[in-house]
């Protein structure tokens, strides 16, 4: 089974593109004819185009649905075929076609997933490979779905905490720009030749400076916007933004808590799947995405390879709180390492949510006070000269 990319005309006469799987080019054309599609071009899909990039939410949905189909008793290939038909017009269609093709050719599911590293990370593939050896693929997919869902929940909490202050800050900037560039200049003639209050003089001076340097300010705004877009949509920009954010003391601590919760949740999940603790720790290290923590973990792995216990290996490491090695030491004595790691992950997830909620509740009134104070200051500077009614008489 191979993949073929086609171009066709839809009912409205517009061009449409798609991908279909078939044994040969002739069979692909016959399939398209049976679908009553007016095809203009059919060709084999290049191998470099057989992969795709999906959002975490899409991967979560596919993982859940595949687990449900397998739990219902469908074989893996049939379950993937059902999903391929369901998502025929979605982003995941090309990925599902390629997975079906590889499974039919006899590849293990984990190897098929490894050919799409942009969608499935090392942890995902390792859990599937371990599940294939142990014969519990459905349970592994269900656990992966829960793991991705928790990660999405933490990510949404962080994004939500940053989104509202950003929107409110942008609104403050818009209000300030309207005041400086439009409202205040319209009052210049009204107060021409009068002795003004220092508040009014300051506001008028800021407005005149903004008008004189408006093109410079516009250029700075465009550069700032371009830098934000670069940091959001470019791989190098995202790496630069990540490094810059990690240098901020308070933000770095928040991201470290999020990384620790991901790491211990992933490690516990791998241990539950049957992996040895040391191998699970090494595999879960890819979920950290925090350079300083990754360095600390690598140093800890070196100590572990030299015979140190897990508790002592993690003791006094940067960004690893003392609570972690203490709890792991108790877990090793009681033989409940996986359970304690789940508890550590839950502790830091709860702590992160509480911290984010506290920050959001503090930032919102502060920004509102800044906005109100800014508008109030401008209004006061305008109203003060108007209170001197005698100065308007000739």
C-alpha positions in Angstrom: 0.0 0.0 0.0 1.4 3.4 -1.0 0.2 7.0 -0.8 -0.8 9.0 -3.8 -1.4 12.8 -3.9 -4.1 14.0 -6.3 -5.5 17.3 -7.6 -9.2 17.5 -8.5 -12.1 19.9 -9.1 -14.9 20.0 -6.6 -18.6 20.6 -7.2 -18.0 24.4 -7.5 -15.3 24.0 -10.0 -12.5 24.9 -7.6 -9.2 23.1 -7.2 -8.9 20.6 -4.4 -6.0 18.5 -3.1 -5.9 15.3 -1.3 -4.2 12.0 -0.5 -5.4 8.4 -1.1 -3.8 5.0 -0.4 -3.7 2.3 -3.0 -1.6 -0.6 -4.2 -0.8 1.2 -7.5 -1.4 4.3 -9.5 -4.1 2.6 -11.5 -5.9 1.5 -8.4 -5.7 5.0 -7.0 -7.3 6.4 -10.1 -10.1 3.7 -10.0 -10.8 4.6 -6.3 -11.1 8.3 -7.1 -13.4 7.5 -10.0 -15.7 5.4 -7.8 -15.8 8.4 -5.4 -17.0 10.5 -8.4 -14.1 12.9 -8.1 -13.1 14.8 -11.2 -9.3 14.2 -11.0 -6.9 16.4 -12.9 -3.6 14.9 -11.6 -2.5 11.9 -9.6 1.1 11.1 -8.5 2.9 9.2 -5.8 3.3 11.2 -2.6 7.0 11.8 -1.8 8.2 10.2 1.3 9.1 13.6 2.8 5.4 14.6 2.6 4.1 11.4 4.3 4.6 13.0 7.8 2.7 16.0 9.3 2.6 18.1 12.3 -0.5 18.0 14.6 -1.5 20.0 17.6 -1.4 18.4 21.0 -5.2 18.6 21.1 -5.4 16.6 17.9 -2.9 14.0 19.2 -5.0 13.7 22.4 -8.2 13.1 20.4 -6.5 10.5 18.2 -5.0 8.7 21.2 -8.4 8.6 23.0 -10.3 7.4 20.0 -7.7 4.7 19.1 -7.8 3.5 22.8 -11.6 3.2 22.6 -11.6 1.3 19.3 -9.0 -1.1 20.6 -10.9 -1.5 23.9 -14.0 -2.4 21.8 -12.1 -5.3 20.3 -10.9 -4.0 16.9 -7.5 -5.0 15.7 -4.9 -2.2 15.4 -5.0 -1.9 11.6 -8.8 -1.9 11.5 -8.9 0.8 14.2 -6.5 3.0 12.3 -8.5 2.4 9.1 -11.7 3.5 10.9 -9.9 6.7 12.1 -8.5 7.3 8.6 -12.0 7.3 7.1 -13.3 9.5 9.9 -10.6 12.1 9.5 -10.4 12.0 5.7 -10.8 15.8 5.3 -8.8 16.7 8.5 -5.1 17.4 9.2 -4.6 13.9 10.6 -5.6 12.1 7.4 -2.2 12.0 5.9 -0.6 10.8 9.2 -3.3 8.0 9.6 -2.8 6.9 6.0 0.9 6.5 6.5 0.4 4.6 9.8 -2.0 2.3 8.1 0.5 1.7 5.3 3.3 0.9 7.7 1.2 -1.4 9.9 0.0 -3.3 6.8 3.6 -3.7 5.7 4.3 -5.4 9.0 6.1 -2.6 11.0 5.5 -2.4 14.7 3.2 0.4 15.8 6.0 2.1 17.8 8.3 2.1 14.8 5.6 3.6 12.6 5.1 6.3 15.2 8.9 7.0 15.4 8.8 8.1 11.7 6.7 11.1 12.8 8.8 12.7 15.5 7.0 16.1 15.1 3.8 14.5 16.4 5.0 11.7 18.7 7.9 12.3 21.1 10.3 9.8 22.7 8.1 9.2 25.7 5.0 8.4 23.5 7.0 6.0 21.3 8.7 4.4 24.3 5.4 3.7 26.1 3.9 2.2 23.0 7.0 0.0 22.4 6.9 -1.2 26.0 3.1 -1.9 25.7 3.6 -3.9 22.5 6.1 -6.1 24.4 3.8 -6.5 27.4 0.6 -6.8 25.4 -1.3 -3.9 27.0 -1.5 -1.4 24.2 -5.0 -0.2 25.1 -4.0 0.6 28.7 -0.9 2.4 27.4 -2.9 4.6 25.1 -5.4 5.4 27.8 -2.6 6.4 30.2 -1.0 8.5 27.4 -4.3 10.2 26.9 -4.5 11.1 30.6 -0.9 12.3 30.6 -1.4 14.5 27.5 -4.6 15.9 29.1 -2.8 16.8 32.3 0.0 18.5 30.3 -2.6 20.4 28.2 -4.4 21.5 31.4 -1.2 23.0 32.9 -0.3 24.7 29.6 -3.8 26.2 29.3 -3.5 27.5 32.9 -0.2 29.2 32.1 -1.5 30.6 28.8 -4.7 31.9 30.4 -2.7 33.6 33.2 -0.6 35.4 30.6 -3.4 36.2 28.1 -5.6 38.4 30.1 -2.8 40.7 31.4 -1.5 40.9 27.8 -4.9 41.9 26.4 -5.4 44.5 29.2 -1.8 45.8 28.7 -2.5 46.2 24.9 -5.8 48.0 25.7 -3.8 50.4 28.0 -1.4 51.1 25.1 -4.3 51.8 22.7 -5.9 54.2 25.2 -2.6 56.0 25.8 -2.0 56.3 22.1 -5.4 57.8 21.4 -4.9 60.3 24.2 -1.5 61.4 23.1 -2.0 61.5 19.4 -5.6 62.7 19.1 -7.3 63.9 22.3 -4.5 66.1 23.8 -3.5 67.8 20.5 -7.0 68.9 19.9 -6.7 71.0 23.1 -3.5 72.8 22.2 -5.4 75.8 20.7 -7.8 76.1 23.6 -4.9 76.7 26.1 -2.6 78.7 23.9 -1.0 81.6 25.7 -2.2 80.6 29.1 -0.3 79.8 32.3 -0.9 76.1 32.8 -0.7 73.8 35.8 2.5 71.6 35.9 0.3 68.5 35.3 -1.1 70.0 32.1 2.4 71.1 31.0 3.7 67.6 31.5 0.9 65.9 29.5 1.1 68.5 26.7 4.9 68.0 26.5 4.5 64.2 26.3 1.9 64.6 23.5 4.2 67.0 21.5 7.1 64.6 21.9 4.9 61.7 20.7 3.7 63.7 17.7 7.3 64.6 16.7 8.6 61.1 17.2 5.6 59.3 15.8 7.4 57.6 13.0 10.1 56.4 15.3 7.4 55.1 17.7 5.6 53.3 14.8 8.9 51.7 13.7 9.6 50.5 17.3 6.1 49.1 17.5 6.5 47.3 14.2 9.9 45.9 15.3 8.3 44.8 18.6 5.4 43.1 16.8 7.8 41.4 14.4 9.9 40.1 17.3 6.8 38.7 19.0 5.6 37.0 15.8 9.2 35.6 15.3 9.3 34.2 18.8 5.9 32.6 18.3 6.1 31.1 14.9 9.9 30.6 14.2 11.8 27.6 15.7 14.9 29.9 16.4 12.6 32.6 17.8 10.9 30.1 20.1 14.3 28.9 21.3 15.5 32.5 21.9 12.3 33.4 23.7 12.5 30.2 25.9 16.1 31.1 26.9 15.1 34.7 27.6 12.1 33.7 29.8 14.2 31.1 31.7 16.5 33.9 32.8 13.7 35.7 34.6 13.9 34.6 38.2 10.2 34.3 39.1 9.0 33.0 35.7 11.9 30.5 35.7 10.7 29.0 39.0 7.2 28.6 37.6 8.4 26.8 34.5 10.6 24.6 36.6 7.5 23.5 38.6 5.7 22.7 35.4 8.7 20.8 34.1 9.0 18.8 37.3 5.4 17.8 37.2 5.7 16.7 33.6 8.9 14.8 34.4 7.7 12.9 37.4 4.3 12.2 35.8 6.0 10.7 32.7 8.5 8.7 34.8 5.7 7.2 36.9 3.7 6.4 33.8 6.7 4.6 32.3 7.4 2.7 35.5 3.8 1.6 35.7 4.2 0.3 32.1 7.0 -2.0 33.2 10.2 -0.1 32.5 13.1 -0.1 35.0 13.3 3.1 37.1 16.7 4.3 35.7 15.6 3.7 32.0 12.2 5.5 32.8 14.1 8.5 34.2 16.3 8.8 31.2 13.3 8.5 28.8 11.2 11.0 30.7 14.1 13.5 30.7 13.0 14.5 27.2 9.8 16.0 28.7 11.5 18.6 30.8 12.2 21.2 28.1 14.1 23.3 30.8 17.8 23.5 30.1 18.9 24.1 33.7 16.8 21.2 35.0 18.0 19.0 32.2 21.6 19.7 33.2 20.8 18.9 36.8 19.1 15.6 35.8 22.1 14.7 33.6 24.5 15.2 36.6 22.1 13.1 38.7 22.2 10.3 36.1 26.0 10.3 36.2 25.8 9.9 40.0 23.3 7.1 39.6 25.5 5.2 37.2 28.3 5.5 39.8 26.2 3.7 42.4 24.5 6.6 44.2 20.9 6.2 45.4 18.2 8.2 43.6 17.7 10.3 46.7 21.4 11.3 47.1 21.7 11.8 43.3 19.0 14.4 43.3 20.0 16.1 46.6 21.3 19.7 46.4 20.7 19.9 42.6 19.7 23.3 41.0 15.9 23.8 40.6 15.2 20.5 42.4 13.4 21.3 45.7 14.6 19.4 48.9 11.1 17.8 49.1 11.7 15.7 46.0 14.7 13.6 47.1 13.2 13.3 50.6 9.9 11.8 49.2 11.8 9.6 46.8 14.0 8.3 49.6 10.8 7.3 51.5 9.4 5.8 48.3 12.4 3.6 47.7 12.3 2.3 51.3 8.6 1.4 50.9 8.8 0.1 47.4 6.2 2.7 46.1 8.3 4.7 43.7 5.7 5.1 41.0 2.9 6.1 43.5 5.1 8.7 45.1 6.2 10.2 41.8 2.5 10.6 40.9 2.1 12.4 44.2 5.1 14.7 43.5 3.6 15.5 40.1 0.2 16.3 41.7 1.9 18.5 44.4 3.6 20.7 41.8 0.6 20.8 39.5 -1.5 22.1 42.4 1.2 24.5 43.5 1.6 25.8 40.0 -2.2 26.4 39.6 -2.4 28.2 43.0 0.6 30.4 42.1 -0.8 31.2 38.7 -4.2 32.0 40.2 -2.6 34.3 42.8 -0.5 36.1 40.2 -3.6 36.6 37.9 -5.7 37.9 40.8 -2.9 40.4 41.6 -2.0 41.5 38.1 -5.6 42.3 37.0 -6.4 45.0 39.6 -2.9 46.4 39.2 -3.4 46.9 35.5 -6.8 48.3 36.0 -5.4 50.8 38.5 -2.7 51.7 36.1 -5.2 52.2 33.3 -7.6 54.2 35.5 -4.7 56.3 36.9 -3.4 57.1 33.5 -6.8 58.2 32.2 -7.5 60.1 35.4 -4.2 61.9 35.3 -4.8 63.1 31.7 -8.4 64.2 32.6 -7.1 66.0 35.7 -4.5 67.8 33.6 -7.2 69.0 31.2 -9.7 69.9 33.9 -7.4 71.9 36.1 -7.0 74.8 33.7 -10.7 74.8 33.0 -11.5 75.4 36.7 -9.8 78.8 36.3 -12.9 80.4 34.6 -11.5 83.9 35.1 -8.6 83.2 32.8 -10.9 82.9 29.8 -12.2 86.4 30.1 -10.5 89.1 27.9 
